[in-house]
C-alpha cells in the first residue's frame, strides 16, 4: 500500500494534469494498492485540510487538459512561517495534515517558490518529491521545465500573427512576453518568430541602441520592426538603481508596463507609430503541446519510481535528455537565468537580432 498526496502550487500551466497523471499511472503499475489524496488550491489545501481521495477516473482523459484539476494558489515562501490571520502555524498545520493521512510521500508540482516550500517540508521531516513546473524555465538543476515549450508555442504564434499586420501597415510592434526575472521564454519565442529586437531582464537595454536597430531596418527598406520584450526587461539606467530606488520609481510609474514606456520613448525619438500587444495569461492556457505531454509522462514515471525506491527529498529533473533525481537541498532557492554571453545569444546576434545592448 502506498498513500501519496498531490498538490499544484503557484501559477498554473498547460501540463500540470499530464504530470500528475504520469505519477499515478507509474505508481498504479508498480504497487498493488494505492491511495492518492489531492489537496485543493496548492499549499492552502494542505494547510487547512481541504483534500479528497482521488480515483482512477480523476486521472482519465487529462493528458491533454490544461490547467490543474486540483486548482492552485500562491502561498509566498517568505510567509510560510508567518501565522495566518487566526494565528495558525502553517508549517505545523501542513505536518499535521500529512501525518493524519499517514502519507508515504507528498508530490508537489510547482515553480521556484513552491520548490522552496517543498524543501522546507523536507527539512521538517516530511517525504517529498518535487516536479519542476513553470513557463519561465528558470528552475535551477533541470534543463527544462514542463509548461515552457507550450508557452513558447503560444508566444511564438502571437508574434507570428503580429508580423502580417505590422508588414501591412509599416508599423513597429512590441509583443510583451511573460518573464519578470528571466528571459528564457522571450528569447526562444523571439528567435522562433523572427523578432528583430529581443529585450531580456538579463541584458539591460540602451534605448539608443534599440532606436538604432529600428532605423537600420528602415534604411534597408524594411518598413516594420517586431520587438519581443520580456515583462521584466529593464533599461541600463534603471538597472543602475538600487532596489529601493527602483521601487520608488515604480510607485509613480505612469505606464501599464515596461513595453508601454518603451513604446513612448521610441515614438518620441523616431516620430513613428508603435503598437503594444500583450498576450498575457494566454501563454499559460490551452492544452499542453506534444513535447510537454512526453516530458510530463517521463517526469511522472520517474517520480513514481523514486517513490517506490523510497528515495525522497528530490526534484525530478531532465538533464541531457535523461530524468534525474536532484536533491532539493542543492537547488531550492536558486534561479536559472539566461547567460548574456551564451552561445544562443551570440548566434542570434550573428543573424542581426538586436538585444539593445
N, C-alpha and C positions, 0 to 999 in steps of 0.2 A: 504493500500500500504506500502510495505517495500522496501527500497533501501539499499542494502548492497554492500560493496566492499570486495574483497578477494585477498590475496597475499600470496605467499610462499617465504620465505627468508632463506638464508644460504645454507648449504649443503643439497642436496636432499636426499630422502629415498624412500622406496618402497610404503608407504601408504599415501602419500600426497593427491593423487587423491581420494582415498577412503574417507578420512576425509572431503574433500570439498564436495563430493557427499552426505555424511551424513548430512551436514549442509543444503544443498539446498533441499534435499528430506524432511527433517524435517520442513523447512520453507514453502515448497510448500503445505504441508498438513495442515499448521496452518493459512495461510493467503490467501486471495483471489487474491491479486495482488502482484507480486514480481519482482523486478529488481535486477540482480546480475551483478556487474561490476568486471571484472577480470583485475588486474594490472600485467603487464608482467615484469619478471625479478626482483621480490621482491620489496623492497622499491624503487628501481630505477624507476619502473613504476609509483609509487605514486608521486615521486619527479618530474619527467619530464612529467607526464600526458600521459603515454603510457598505454592505457587500451582499453577494448572492452566490450560492453554489451553482456553478455553470454546468451545462450538459454538452454532449457532443453536438447537439442541434445548434447550440450557440456559435459553434465554430464552423458550421457547414455553410458554404457559399460566401465566405467573407474574404477569400483570397483577393478578389478584385474590388472589394468595397473600401472606399476611402474613409478617412476619419477614424474614430475608435468606438467600438460597441460599448466600452466601459465609460466613455466620457473622460474629460481631463480638466485640470485646473492648474493654476500656477501657485505654488507654495514656495516663496523665496527661501533659499537655503539659510540666508542670514537671519531669518525669523524663526527657524525651526526650534531653536532653544528658548525662544521668547514665548511665554504663556499666552494663550488666546484671551479674548475679552472677558472670559469667565474664569480665568486663572488656570486653565487646563495645561498641564505639561504635555506638549505634543509628542515629544520623544517617548516618554513613558507610556502615553496612550497608544502609540503605534506598537510598542513592545507588548503591551497587554493584549492587544487585538491579535497579534502574531501568536502569542503563547496560548491564548484562549482557543484558537482554531487548531492548535497543535501542528503548525505548518512545518514541513521539512525545508521549504525554501520559498523565498519571495522573489518573483521575477518582475523586474522593474524596467519599463521601457521609457526612455526619455533622453533629453539632452544634457548640457553641462550642469545646470543647477540640479536637475534630477539625479545626475550621477553623484554629485557631492553629497546629497542627502542619502543616497544608497550607500555610499561609503561610510557615512555617519552611522547608519544602522548596522553595517558590518562591524564597525568599531564597538558598537553596543552589544555585539554577540549574536546578531541575527544572521541566518544563512541567506545570502542574496546573490542574485545573478542580474547583471545589467546588460540590456541590449541598446546599442547606440543609435538613437533617433534624432535627426534634425535635418532640415532642408539646408542648413548653413554649412554642413560638412566640417564643423570646427571642433570635433571631439578628438582629443589627443589620444594616440595609440592605435587608431584604426585608419586604414587607407580611405575608407568610405563609410558614410552613414546612410541608413535607409531613409528615403524621402528626398535625398539630394538629387538623384537622377530624374525623378518625377518632376521636381520643381524646375530643374534645368529645362526639361521639355516644355513646360508651360511658359517660363520666362522667355525662352527662345522663340516660341510661337508668337508671343506678344510683340517681340521686336521684329519678327518676320512680317507681321501684319502691318506694323508701322512703316516699314520700308516702302510699300506701294503708295501710301498716301503722302509720305514725305517726298517721294520722287515726283508724284503728280503735281504737288503744289510748291516744289522747291523750298521746302521748309526745314528748319532744324528741329529735331525731336529729341527730347530727353526721356528715356524709359527708366524709371526708378525701380530697381530690383531689391528684394529683401536682403538684409545683411547689415546689422548695426555695427558689429565689431570686426567681422571678417568679410572678405570679398570673393570667396570661392564661387558662389552662385553667380555673381555678376561676371566674374572672369570667364567661366565656362559658357554661360549664356551669351555673353558678348562676343566671344570668339566664334561660337557656333552660328550666330546670326549675322556675322559680318559687320558688327558695330565698328564705327570709325574711331570712336574715343571710348575708353573704358576707365572709369574712376572708382578706385577701391579705398577702403579705410586704411589699408597698409601703405598706400602711396599718396601722401598729401599732394593735392594738385595746385598748380600755379595757374590762375585764371588767364595770364598772358600766354602760357603755353597752350592752353585749351583754345584760346582765340586764334592763335597762330595755326593750329591744326585745322580749324574751320576755314580760315582764309586760304590755306594751302589747297584745300579741296575746291574752293571757289575758283581759284586761279587755274586749276586743272580742268575747269569746265563742269564740275560736279555741283549741281545746284542745291543739293541737300546733304545733311550730315546727321548721323544717328549717334547719340551718346547713351551708353549703358552705364548707369550711375547707381552704385550701392547706396542704400539709405543712410549708411554710416560714413559715406565719403566726407572728407574734410580738407579744407584749404590749408596751404602751408602756413598762412598767418594764424589760423585757428589752432593748428597743431602745436604752435609755439606757446599757446596759452596754458596756464596751469589748469587742473581740473576745476578748481574753484572759479577761476576767471571764465572758463568756458561755460560753466553752469550759469554764471551771472549773465553772460551774453544770451544764452538760450531763454532766460526769463523774459527778455524783451524782444525775442525773435518775432519778426513780423511775417515770416514766411511759413507755410504749412510744413515744409521740409527743405532739405538741402537742394533738391532739384529745382525748386521754385526760386531759391536765392541764386542758383547758378544761371537759370534762365534769365533772371533780371539783369545780372551782370553781363551776360552775353549780348542781350538786346541793347543795352546802353553802350557797350563798346563797339559793336559791329553794325548797329542800326538794322537789325534783322528781326524776323518773326520766329519766336521759339514756342514750341508746344511741349507740355509735360504730360506723360502718360504714366499712371501708377497702377500696375496690375494687382498690387496688394495681396490680399489673402487668397486670391485665385491660385497663387503659387503653392498654397498648402492643400488645395482642394482637388476633387475629382478622384479617379481611380489610379492606383499605382501602375506605373509603366512596367512592362515585362522584366526589365533589368531589376527593379526593386522587388518584384514578386520572387524572382530567383534568389536574390540576395537575402530576403527575409526568410525564405524557406530554408536556406542553408544556415543562417544565423540561428533560427529557431531550432533546427535539428541539432546543431552544435550545443545550444543551451540545454536541450533535453539530455544530451549525453553527459554534460557536465554535472547535471543534477543526479543522473543515475550513478555517476562516479563519486558523488558527494564531494565534488571539488568546487566549493563555494567561494564567494568573495571576489568573483571575476567579472570583467566585461568580456563579452564575446565579440571579438574584433575580426576584421578582414584585413589580412596582411599578405601582400604579394600573391593574391589570388586564393589564399587559404584561410579558413577560420582558425582563430587562435584565442586561447584564454589568456587575458591580460589582467594581472592583479589590480583591483580597484585602487589600492593604495598608491600605485605607481602612476596613475593617470588622473585621478579626481582632482579638480581644481586647475588643470592645465588646459590651455587653449591652443588649438592648431590654426595658425594664421598663414596667410599667403606670404611666401618669401618674395620680396620685391625683386630679387636677383635670380629667381628660379628660371629654369630652362623654358617653361611655358611663356613667361613674361617676355623673355628675350626673343623667343620665336614669334610672338605676337608683334613685338616692336619691329622685327625684321620684315614683317608684312605690311608695315605702315600704320599699325594701330598706335594711337597716342594714349598714354596713361597720364597726361597732364603734368609730368614731372620734367 
